[in-house]
Every structure is written in structure tokens, then in C-alpha cells.
């Protein structure tokens, strides 16, 4: 699957138990956190978990042109968005 997404503010932390995400930033910038432990995670659908935040993850500043791969089962989160971020997500199962 390929998703075109836009984010104007921080979102919820996510874990996809089956899908690897390949994220390509088309515009904007923000702080993206991977790994660590999800806080207050709840199943929202089969194989999909959302939570309030991530504790002890690794932070990266993403900008236009950056690509990041998030393997299945790894918590990830746009912690901060400095400008609207437009990005593609390719989901690989």
C-alpha cells in the first residue's frame, strides 16, 4: 500500500505488527521518534496499536527529501511538526 499523508501537528505513537513503513518526506520538517516503549498503547484494529507517546526512543529531525524505514513491530511517532509535513508511506508486508 502507498499512502500520501499530511501532518500539521504531532500525532499518536504507532506500531504496525505486520507492516514495515518506508517514509519519504516531500515537504516540511519534524522530529520523528523510533524504538523505545510505547506509552498507553491500545489496539485500534488487528495488528495496529496507537499510544500517547514513546519513552526512550531515538529522535531524528526529518526534512524534505529524507527517507526512513520503520520495520514492523517498531514504535514510531511524529513527536513534533515544525511546518506541515507532507510525506508518502509505502507499507510492505
Secondary structure as the mmCIF struct_conf table of DSSP 4:
data_model
#
loop_
_struct_conf.conf_type_id
_struct_conf.id
_struct_conf.beg_label_comp_id
_struct_conf.beg_label_asym_id
_struct_conf.beg_label_seq_id
_struct_conf.end_label_comp_id
_struct_conf.end_label_asym_id
_struct_conf.end_label_seq_id
STRN STRN1 UNK A 2 UNK A 7
BEND BEND1 UNK A 8 UNK A 9
STRN STRN2 UNK A 13 UNK A 16
BEND BEND2 UNK A 17 UNK A 18
HELX_LH_PP_P HELX_LH_PP_P1 UNK A 19 UNK A 19
STRN STRN3 UNK A 20 UNK A 27
STRN STRN4 UNK A 29 UNK A 34
BEND BEND3 UNK A 35 UNK A 36
STRN STRN5 UNK A 37 UNK A 39
BEND BEND4 UNK A 40 UNK A 40
STRN STRN6 UNK A 42 UNK A 45
TURN_TY1_P TURN_TY1_P1 UNK A 46 UNK A 47
STRN STRN7 UNK A 48 UNK A 51
BEND BEND5 UNK A 52 UNK A 52
STRN STRN8 UNK A 53 UNK A 55
BEND BEND6 UNK A 56 UNK A 56
STRN STRN9 UNK A 58 UNK A 63
TURN_TY1_P TURN_TY1_P2 UNK A 64 UNK A 65
STRN STRN10 UNK A 67 UNK A 70
TURN_TY1_P TURN_TY1_P3 UNK A 72 UNK A 73
STRN STRN11 UNK A 76 UNK A 81
BEND BEND7 UNK A 82 UNK A 83
STRN STRN12 UNK A 85 UNK A 92
#
